[in-house]
């Protein structure tokens, strides 16, 4: 990318932009800032200032505005006072110039079933240059003629190749091409913070545009899908265990997995993207499996064998440890080639694989340690059972202390008292 930019930098009469297209984005990489307002001139000056600010960032290779690609234009500005002095109007002057350049329709002719328009034009080549406009003669009310330059001024400027509008206002876009390895989202937020500190003209509004705007919309949709996935998994757990407490215990695997997923993204240098969020949605349905296997077997042991919660968890952990580790290991090893970038065109799936591997690994380790602990805290029946046994032992010890004893320390039976 850098070599191509250097090779195309010195081409005369041409503006060449080299941008990188990522399979994870919605189009070419880069940062886009949209400016909207009712005054096109104010937007143009503000866009140039935003362009200068954008170019000051190290991660921005080049910047341009949607008004930069304008073409030369000759604009005829009619002086209404001078036009009235010779007995004509600005609209009549404009009509004369239009007829000179484009001709005027004089009528039509019918031939068979076809109708043809008759157009009166100046001879071809008569007015082929802008300088010829200065010699154009304008008719006056007295029947005379005056040069166009007596009643109008020819102004040369650049006109934008396209004029964009949003909700009735003009819109100008400032786009910056980012360097390879830079995060578009982070750089866009930094640029927005710098622009918000500028003294913008009245009526000029700024917003993020381009890929960032589309990505924000898609992120909001993914967040909604993530919330729906958590809710549906919780409903399934409640139906299976028939207990809100045990369902909450199993759902604790989800925040553990989120922690591991974000930690994996951080140590690998990956940013939060669309595919990584999809990986988070997948994690919601994957990480609860280990907790389900552990808690469900513990409940079976308590229900069918009358074991206490503590003993059931110890037995369940010993029995289910190997299946939990094997299922986790097979999933991690299956995604590992994609996570480290083995194979072609895996960029889109790389962050998703990293999220699943990090979240599943972290959640599995915490599931084997914290889930049994939380299970015991949530288990009120086991606490009541322990409390009842402790009460019986306390009563037994109290009865023993109340029995009279002989001088040798032996208890006296009631019938000999």
Phi and psi in degrees as a GROMACS rama.xvg file:
@    title "Ramachandran Plot"
@    xaxis  label "Phi"
@    yaxis  label "Psi"
@TYPE xy
-64.4315  -40.7531  UNK-2
-63.8216  -41.6255  UNK-3
-66.1096  -37.55  UNK-4
-65.362  -39.3823  UNK-5
-67.3594  -39.0287  UNK-6
-71.633  -28.9492  UNK-7
-99.2391  4.83552  UNK-8
-72.4876  -34.4195  UNK-9
-97.9421  17.2279  UNK-10
-73.6647  127.008  UNK-11
-74.7463  146.132  UNK-12
54.7745  32.8722  UNK-13
-150.391  144.648  UNK-14
-118.255  111.699  UNK-15
-111.253  128.056  UNK-16
-117.757  128.476  UNK-17
-111.37  118.848  UNK-18
-126.391  156.04  UNK-19
-100.222  132.283  UNK-20
-102.27  124.09  UNK-21
-105.375  140.656  UNK-22
-71.5755  -11.7242  UNK-23
-91.938  -10.3478  UNK-24
-105.746  177.2  UNK-25
-89.9126  -1.90001  UNK-26
178.864  -147.961  UNK-27
-68.8063  145.925  UNK-28
-71.5169  150.74  UNK-29
152.47  175.113  UNK-30
-117.648  132.183  UNK-31
-126.308  129.935  UNK-32
-117.971  125.72  UNK-33
-99.6135  135.099  UNK-34
-118.104  131.815  UNK-35
-126.608  147.288  UNK-36
179.139  174.423  UNK-37
-91.2424  -15.5442  UNK-38
-109.336  117.762  UNK-39
-69.7294  -34.6522  UNK-40
-67.0021  -39.8728  UNK-41
-65.6613  -38.2591  UNK-42
-65.8131  -37.2106  UNK-43
-65.4632  -45.2442  UNK-44
-67.0314  -39.4375  UNK-45
-67.4288  -37.8284  UNK-46
-62.727  -37.3733  UNK-47
-66.2676  -36.8801  UNK-48
-67.1732  -42.502  UNK-49
-63.7436  -37.4366  UNK-50
-62.0057  -41.7013  UNK-51
-64.1809  -42.5779  UNK-52
-62.7057  -42.173  UNK-53
-64.8062  -38.7919  UNK-54
-70.6744  -17.3037  UNK-55
-75.3986  -13.9455  UNK-56
-81.7305  140.24  UNK-57
-66.7994  -31.5748  UNK-58
-80.0301  -5.1537  UNK-59
-96.5136  120.765  UNK-60
-80.7055  -45.4411  UNK-61
-151.03  158.383  UNK-62
-141.688  148.764  UNK-63
-153.462  161.965  UNK-64
-114.367  161.809  UNK-65
-69.9894  -11.1552  UNK-66
-95.6738  -1.49508  UNK-67
-73.2586  -23.8677  UNK-68
-91.9476  30.5797  UNK-69
-71.348  157.665  UNK-70
-111.229  152.077  UNK-71
-59.3237  142.553  UNK-72
-142.721  140.121  UNK-73
-104.167  118.966  UNK-74
-110.659  128.232  UNK-75
-96.5471  114.693  UNK-76
-104.729  110.935  UNK-77
-85.9038  132.942  UNK-78
-86.697  111.382  UNK-79
-62.6069  -34.3321  UNK-80
-68.0576  -46.2484  UNK-81
-65.1615  -37.4632  UNK-82
-64.6836  -40.0575  UNK-83
-67.9735  -30.2148  UNK-84
-66.2122  -29.3145  UNK-85
-100.292  8.39692  UNK-86
81.471  32.0393  UNK-87
-134.66  -179.901  UNK-88
-125.739  159.31  UNK-89
-57.9224  -36.9864  UNK-90
-65.766  -35.3595  UNK-91
-67.9394  -37.4997  UNK-92
-64.7859  -44.6787  UNK-93
-63.2526  -38.9986  UNK-94
-64.4693  -38.0254  UNK-95
-63.8568  -43.3457  UNK-96
-65.8294  -40.6775  UNK-97
-63.0823  -42.5855  UNK-98
-64.5509  -33.9192  UNK-99
-66.0666  -40.3394  UNK-100
-84.3266  -40.2263  UNK-101
-111.807  -12.602  UNK-102
84.663  174.497  UNK-103
-134.988  145.084  UNK-104
-82.0477  121.372  UNK-105
-96.1363  -17.7816  UNK-106
163.649  -160.187  UNK-107
-147.099  161.215  UNK-108
-131.824  138.184  UNK-109
-101.832  127.461  UNK-110
-137.619  113.071  UNK-111
57.6397  -124.828  UNK-112
-98.0383  6.2578  UNK-113
-107.673  143.415  UNK-114
-116.99  130.084  UNK-115
-118.554  136.693  UNK-116
-82.7598  144.101  UNK-117
-104.536  120.09  UNK-118
-121.199  128.691  UNK-119
-98.3112  123.905  UNK-120
-135.879  159.953  UNK-121
-70.5997  155.958  UNK-122
-56.7307  143.197  UNK-123
-60.9643  131.149  UNK-124
92.3101  -5.28925  UNK-125
-66.7415  -46.1592  UNK-126
-124.805  88.1343  UNK-127
-115.586  -0.950964  UNK-128
-133.395  152.128  UNK-129
-63.8126  -32.0634  UNK-130
-64.637  -21.7238  UNK-131
-69.7237  -18.2096  UNK-132
-65.9806  -29.9152  UNK-133
-64.8603  -24.5731  UNK-134
-91.4585  2.64455  UNK-135
-69.7414  132.674  UNK-136
-98.0178  135.212  UNK-137
-109.013  130.698  UNK-138
-74.3808  143.37  UNK-139
-106.796  171.383  UNK-140
-68.7126  -23.1966  UNK-141
-86.9411  1.39978  UNK-142
94.4563  -2.79049  UNK-143
-87.4679  -175.939  UNK-144
-137.114  142.019  UNK-145
-129.98  153  UNK-146
-65.8416  153.485  UNK-147
-60.6143  -33.8765  UNK-148
-67.7806  -13.5202  UNK-149
-76.5574  -24.0108  UNK-150
-119.913  -3.58878  UNK-151
-147.826  161.084  UNK-152
-121.078  134.598  UNK-153
-94.5893  116.257  UNK-154
-110.442  130.69  UNK-155
-103.011  129.461  UNK-156
-155.007  179  UNK-157
-102.226  131.845  UNK-158
-105.636  141.986  UNK-159
-64.4986  145.314  UNK-160
-68.5741  -24.9508  UNK-161
-150.13  147.41  UNK-162
-116.686  116.966  UNK-163
-97.096  146.479  UNK-164
-132.471  147.402  UNK-165
-139.705  118.282  UNK-166
55.0308  38.0498  UNK-167
87.9848  -12.4508  UNK-168
-99.2896  156.883  UNK-169
-69.715  148.918  UNK-170
-132.863  129.676  UNK-171
-122.944  133.183  UNK-172
-108.759  136.555  UNK-173
-113.909  119.365  UNK-174
-117.595  133.947  UNK-175
-121.788  131.763  UNK-176
-85.4495  126.464  UNK-177
-92.9379  153.965  UNK-178
-73.6054  158.72  UNK-179
-63.9386  133.32  UNK-180
93.1386  -8.49416  UNK-181
-86.3696  146.4  UNK-182
-86.4563  119.507  UNK-183
-62.3651  -41.9698  UNK-184
-65.8373  -45.5161  UNK-185
-65.0493  -42.4448  UNK-186
-67.0222  -38.4502  UNK-187
-63.5923  -40.1245  UNK-188
-65.712  -38.9619  UNK-189
-65.3876  -41.5284  UNK-190
-65.7669  -40.5062  UNK-191
-62.5223  -39.9505  UNK-192
-63.3692  -39.3579  UNK-193
-68.1458  -40.5506  UNK-194
-68.2954  -36.021  UNK-195
-65.097  -17.7464  UNK-196
-85.109  -7.83565  UNK-197
-76.9012  156.75  UNK-198
-90.3043  90.583  UNK-199
-78.8401  146.785  UNK-200
-61.9494  156.336  UNK-201
-66.1349  133.736  UNK-202
90.8313  -2.6654  UNK-203
-99.2901  124.153  UNK-204
-116.633  148.247  UNK-205
-122.157  151.857  UNK-206
-161.098  158.698  UNK-207
-75.421  140.91  UNK-208
-134.512  -168.283  UNK-209
66.1639  -138.407  UNK-210
-64.4442  -34.7596  UNK-211
-63.3275  -39.3976  UNK-212
-66.3828  -42.9246  UNK-213
-66.2196  -38.3668  UNK-214
-66.4574  -38.4189  UNK-215
-62.6574  -40.1933  UNK-216
-64.0665  -41.6242  UNK-217
-69.0938  -35.8646  UNK-218
-62.4726  -41.482  UNK-219
-61.4055  -38.103  UNK-220
-66.6484  -39.2879  UNK-221
-67.0556  -38.9056  UNK-222
-61.029  -40.0734  UNK-223
-64.7143  -40.6902  UNK-224
-64.916  -36.7963  UNK-225
-65.129  -43.418  UNK-226
-64.0331  -40.0438  UNK-227
-65.5024  -37.7638  UNK-228
-64.5311  -42.5385  UNK-229
-62.1026  -43.1742  UNK-230
-64.516  -44.6887  UNK-231
-66.2886  -39.7664  UNK-232
-64.1403  -39.3375  UNK-233
-63.9644  -39.3994  UNK-234
-63.0888  -42.2638  UNK-235
-63.5648  -41.1132  UNK-236
-63.7116  -41.9672  UNK-237
-63.7985  -36.5814  UNK-238
-70.7454  -34.0878  UNK-239
-75.5144  -48.922  UNK-240
-87.0277  -15.1449  UNK-241
54.0981  36.7725  UNK-242
-155.03  128.722  UNK-243
-70.4151  -33.3531  UNK-244
-65.6652  -49.296  UNK-245
-67.8248  -30.533  UNK-246
-65.1792  -40.9939  UNK-247
-65.8423  -35.8655  UNK-248
-61.8611  -44.722  UNK-249
-65.9011  -39.2056  UNK-250
-69.623  -12.6659  UNK-251
-64.231  -17.991  UNK-252
-65.8169  -26.3621  UNK-253
-66.8184  -53.246  UNK-254
-62.8288  -31.6995  UNK-255
-61.8566  -41.6331  UNK-256
-67.5185  -37.0239  UNK-257
-61.2685  -41.3776  UNK-258
-60.7101  -46.3083  UNK-259
-65.3267  -35.4572  UNK-260
-66.1394  -47.0041  UNK-261
-67.1732  -34.5408  UNK-262
-65.9392  -39.3506  UNK-263
-65.4962  -39.6997  UNK-264
-63.6582  -37.0766  UNK-265
-68.1444  -45.3655  UNK-266
-74.554  -21.2791  UNK-267
-93.5982  -4.21299  UNK-268
76.6333  17.4744  UNK-269
-90.2956  147.201  UNK-270
-99.075  163.384  UNK-271
-71.5591  120.695  UNK-272
-130.788  -177.503  UNK-273
-62.1823  -44.2469  UNK-274
-69.772  -33.0351  UNK-275
-67.5767  -35.5656  UNK-276
-68.3445  -35.5444  UNK-277
-63.1356  -37.2463  UNK-278
-62.017  -35.8449  UNK-279
-65.0103  -39.4316  UNK-280
-63.2861  -39.8826  UNK-281
-63.9226  -37.6533  UNK-282
-60.879  -34.7848  UNK-283
-56.8834  -38.7938  UNK-284
-87.0767  -15.142  UNK-285
-92.1278  -46.444  UNK-286
-70.8921  -22.6593  UNK-287
-73.3436  -14.0832  UNK-288
-62.0956  -42.8013  UNK-289
-63.2399  -43.4312  UNK-290
-66.4613  -35.6257  UNK-291
-63.3369  -45.2268  UNK-292
-60.4293  -41.8457  UNK-293
-71.0078  -50.0183  UNK-294
-71.7631  -38.9827  UNK-295
-64.1041  -42.0554  UNK-296
-68.4243  -35.4615  UNK-297
-63.6717  -39.9766  UNK-298
-65.5984  -36.8836  UNK-299
-63.6732  -43.193  UNK-300
-63.6053  -38.8463  UNK-301
-71.3169  -37.5716  UNK-302
-76.8648  -41.0787  UNK-303
-95.0645  -25.2543  UNK-304
-116.243  -0.680495  UNK-305
66.794  26.0224  UNK-306
-78.3372  154.129  UNK-307
-72.7299  165.069  UNK-308
-62.0549  -41.4378  UNK-309
-65.0528  -47.4296  UNK-310
-65.6214  -37.317  UNK-311
-65.8538  -38.9623  UNK-312
-67.769  -39.2229  UNK-313
-64.7811  -44.0322  UNK-314
-65.9509  -41.1769  UNK-315
-65.8269  -40.0768  UNK-316
-63.3563  -41.1421  UNK-317
-67.7348  -38.7345  UNK-318
-77.8701  -39.2616  UNK-319
-96.1025  0.406174  UNK-320
-61.6971  -46.9896  UNK-321
-64.6296  -47.7038  UNK-322
-59.2843  -38.875  UNK-323
-64.1872  -46.3992  UNK-324
-66.9813  -36.4477  UNK-325
-68.3353  -43.8291  UNK-326
-65.7685  -38.758  UNK-327
-66.208  -43.3252  UNK-328
-65.5742  -41.3853  UNK-329
-65.2154  -38.4797  UNK-330
-66.8452  -44.1575  UNK-331
-64.6972  -45.3823  UNK-332
-66.5276  -33.0701  UNK-333
-67.9081  -31.8612  UNK-334
-93.4421  -10.8358  UNK-335
-60.4894  -44.3513  UNK-336
-58.2887  -40.0826  UNK-337
-68.8086  -36.9092  UNK-338
-66.2241  -35.2103  UNK-339
-92.4876  2.71264  UNK-340
86.6667  22.7399  UNK-341
-79.6497  129.223  UNK-342
104.183  161.267  UNK-343
-86.8704  147.735  UNK-344
55.2058  49.0143  UNK-345
-106.518  8.76641  UNK-346
-60.9095  -39.2344  UNK-347
-64.8746  -35.8808  UNK-348
-92.9574  -7.73448  UNK-349
-65.78  -49.7204  UNK-350
-65.5631  -34.0691  UNK-351
-65.7897  -41.0548  UNK-352
-65.4771  -39.8975  UNK-353
-63.5184  -40.5236  UNK-354
-63.3264  -45.4152  UNK-355
-66.6028  -42.9671  UNK-356
-63.9303  -49.225  UNK-357
-63.9974  -44.7805  UNK-358
-66.9841  -41.377  UNK-359
-69.8418  -40.8661  UNK-360
-64.4707  -48.9772  UNK-361
-64.0198  -41.0897  UNK-362
-67.6197  -36.5751  UNK-363
-64.1758  -44.3854  UNK-364
-63.0543  -42.925  UNK-365
-73.7543  -28.6567  UNK-366
-62.3791  -40.8975  UNK-367
-72.2537  -16.6803  UNK-368
-110.149  -52.6258  UNK-369
-86.2637  -33.8895  UNK-370
-60.0877  -45.8747  UNK-371
-60.6885  -36.8767  UNK-372
-64.5703  -46.0729  UNK-373
-66.8014  -33.6502  UNK-374
-59.6882  -44.6344  UNK-375
-65.4804  -36.3436  UNK-376
-67.6517  -33.5639  UNK-377
-84.6177  -13.2408  UNK-378
-85.9948  95.4122  UNK-379
-72.8617  -31.6827  UNK-380
-64.0321  -40.5165  UNK-381
-68.0086  -36.7525  UNK-382
-66.2077  -39.2564  UNK-383
-65.3807  -37.166  UNK-384
-65.2019  -42.3342  UNK-385
-66.367  -37.8781  UNK-386
-63.9246  -39.171  UNK-387
-66.2382  -41.8206  UNK-388
-65.6277  -37.9279  UNK-389
-65.8156  -36.4838  UNK-390
-65.9299  -39.9664  UNK-391
-64.3599  -42.4656  UNK-392
-64.975  -37.4124  UNK-393
-66.5209  -40.5976  UNK-394
-65.8679  -38.6136  UNK-395
-64.2339  -41.8057  UNK-396
-66.9018  -36.2312  UNK-397
-67.4569  -38.9238  UNK-398
-64.7965  -37.0584  UNK-399
-66.6323  -38.4848  UNK-400
-68.9264  -28.8633  UNK-401
-78.7276  -15.1699  UNK-402
-72.7145  131.994  UNK-403
-68.023  148.777  UNK-404
-125.108  155.705  UNK-405
-81.0893  177.423  UNK-406
-65.9674  -24.8567  UNK-407
-83.0023  -3.25106  UNK-408
94.3749  4.97943  UNK-409
-91.6516  144.488  UNK-410
-73.6457  141.655  UNK-411
-92.7555  124.166  UNK-412
-61.0906  153.706  UNK-413
-62.0097  -34.1479  UNK-414
-71.4404  -14.9308  UNK-415
-103.636  5.49144  UNK-416
